[in-house]
Amino acid sequence: MFQLDSKELRILKSQIVTSSWGGLRTLPYVFTEQGVAMLSSVLKSERAIQVNIMIMRVFVKTREIISSHAEFGKKITELEQRLDNHDETIVDIIKALKKLLPVYSDKPKIGF
């Protein structure tokens, strides 16, 4: 368990849309994932155990979301690098094709 600093509290308030004028006068304490796990050894009621299980599931789901976003970010970066390589390749192909094609700009235009 640790105490939030004022910046973390402002972020928390903006995320859960709490009023800025009411409520807390001191900085709140929060639990880490390990702290929540330790609570299960102290709290023995059925309700406390169920709440603890739900909180642990939230931690697991949050970790999964964060890792999937990290993987997604990596894939976007890889895709950008591949596209950069493809752009260079396409430019090289166009240059090669221009060398192979006869130049028509010197001839008079036919038609309208």
C-alpha positions in Angstrom: 0.0 0.0 0.0 1.2 3.5 -0.8 -0.1 7.1 -0.8 -0.9 8.8 -4.1 0.8 12.1 -4.8 -1.2 15.2 -5.8 -0.6 14.7 -9.6 -1.8 11.0 -9.4 -4.9 12.2 -7.5 -5.7 14.7 -10.2 -5.4 12.0 -12.8 -7.6 9.7 -10.8 -10.2 12.4 -10.3 -10.3 13.1 -14.0 -10.7 9.4 -14.9 -13.5 8.7 -12.4 -15.2 12.1 -12.7 -15.2 13.1 -9.1 -15.9 16.6 -8.0 -12.9 18.8 -7.3 -14.6 20.5 -4.4 -15.8 17.7 -2.2 -14.6 14.5 -0.6 -10.9 14.0 0.2 -8.9 16.4 2.3 -5.8 14.2 2.4 -4.1 12.1 -0.3 -5.6 8.6 -0.4 -3.7 5.3 0.0 -4.0 2.7 -2.7 -3.0 -1.0 -2.9 -0.7 -2.6 -5.3 -1.6 -6.0 -6.8 0.5 -7.7 -4.2 -1.2 -5.7 -1.5 -4.6 -6.9 -2.6 -3.4 -10.5 -2.7 -2.1 -10.1 0.9 -5.6 -8.8 2.0 -7.0 -12.2 1.3 -4.9 -13.7 4.0 -6.2 -11.1 6.5 -9.9 -10.7 5.5 -11.9 -13.8 6.1 -15.5 -12.9 5.3 -17.2 -14.3 2.2 -17.9 -10.8 0.8 -14.3 -9.7 1.3 -13.0 -12.8 -0.5 -15.4 -12.2 -3.5 -14.3 -8.5 -3.7 -10.7 -9.6 -3.5 -11.2 -12.0 -6.4 -12.9 -9.3 -8.5 -10.1 -6.9 -7.8 -7.5 -9.5 -8.8 -9.4 -10.1 -12.0 -9.2 -6.4 -12.8 -5.5 -6.4 -12.3 -5.1 -9.4 -14.6 -7.3 -7.8 -17.3 -5.5 -4.5 -17.0 -2.2 -6.3 -17.5 -3.6 -8.1 -20.6 -4.8 -4.9 -22.1 -1.5 -3.1 -21.5 0.4 -6.0 -23.1 -1.9 -6.1 -26.1 -1.5 -2.4 -26.6 2.3 -2.9 -26.5 2.1 -5.7 -29.0 -0.2 -3.5 -31.2 2.3 -0.7 -31.0 5.1 -3.0 -32.1 3.0 -4.3 -35.0 2.3 -0.7 -36.2 6.0 0.2 -36.0 6.9 -3.0 -38.0 4.2 -2.1 -40.6 5.5 1.5 -40.9 9.0 0.1 -41.5 7.7 -2.3 -44.1 5.8 0.5 -45.8 8.9 2.6 -45.9 10.8 -0.2 -47.5 7.9 -0.7 -50.0 7.9 3.0 -50.9 11.6 2.9 -51.8 11.1 -0.3 -53.8 8.1 1.2 -55.7 10.1 4.4 -56.5 12.9 2.2 -57.8 10.5 0.2 -60.0 8.9 3.4 -61.4 12.4 4.8 -62.3 13.3 1.5 -64.0 10.0 1.5 -66.0 10.6 5.1 -67.1 14.0 4.1 -68.5 12.3 1.3 -70.4 9.4 3.3 -71.8 9.9 5.5 -74.9 9.6 9.2 -74.3 6.4 10.6 -75.9 6.7 14.2 -74.9 8.7 15.1 -78.0 6.0 13.9 -80.4 3.1 16.0 -81.3 -0.2 15.2 -79.5 -2.8 13.5 -81.6 -6.5 14.2 -81.0 -8.1 16.9 -79.0 
